[in-house]
């Protein structure tokens, strides 16, 4: 009979119970309290670390409200996507977010349209003053596109990795953040110019 | 084990305290790890508590994960350890009795039970295992359900290899008897 018994056990699903109600909230509270604890314990080192952390974050998310907004959208998309995804995704030739589920396809479509629209707005702002900002933004977008291609490669290897799907969504989010930041900077530049002109008058 | 670049980044973010990454890992493993703890401590709120504490420990000690094992099996090890520590603190840890030590002297063939022929399901087996004595239930849980190898079990339960093998063997024959009663 050999390893028959072990085989049988390894094929069974013994995780039959439901997690207690509200476990997620309790865990988040725990994470929060740990953070608070660490803050008071290692104030000095924490400050240095946090400054660094914040700088890192700044690069990624200059606008906190937009990131929250997009996190919500992405969270929703992941939730919707995964419920369908768990029921079994159909393999398609072009392996992208859209191949995960119809909801993911919708999310991807939505992201792409938003990015295109913002890019168009950015292109309209082309002027000698904004040239630098626009060029920088486009370079950063290219970098994100390269990242996206490598994530896509991961996706071919590991199609049911939630991490990979989340990375794709984050990639889109970052592009949108980047574009919004650029547009904001251009707007600031414009108001600054206006103010300067008024002073001269 | 193949870890994709995205996963490497995800665990890095967890280590750095990125809340979104941590919740993502939590969601991925919460159910499985909750059950690992539940099977050992047999109390839902304590199982949740242990699962969440272990998750936080894993985030804090991510550097100790050697990446040879999957994150899941490393985390499982932490959960099992914490669950057993919990039992020990509650003094519910099974003690070794003379009978078992004496049994080590005997030659024990590896017991096998044809589960399919016995018409077993996961649910039924868990029920039958609940009727076993604590030390048998525990070692079979680790060995058969969690799929740990004997070496790991010895280390975790702090028992000798011979002890481990004989206890598993005895536990299996006890399981067989109980299954016959059940069926």
Interface residues (C-beta under 8 A of the other chain):
Chain A: X1 X2 X4 X5 X6 X8 X9 X10 X12 X13 X14 X15 X16 X17 X19 X20 X23 X24 X26 X27 X28 X30 X31 X34 X35 X53 X71 X150 X151 X154 X157 X158 X161 X162 X163 X164 X166 X167
Chain B: X2 X4 X5 X6 X7 X9 X10 X16 X17 X19 X20 X22 X23 X24 X26 X27 X28 X30 X31 X32 X34 X35 X38 X39 X44 X45 X48 X52 X55 X56 X112 X113 X114 X115 X116 X120 X121 X122 X123 X125 X126 X144 X145 X147 X172
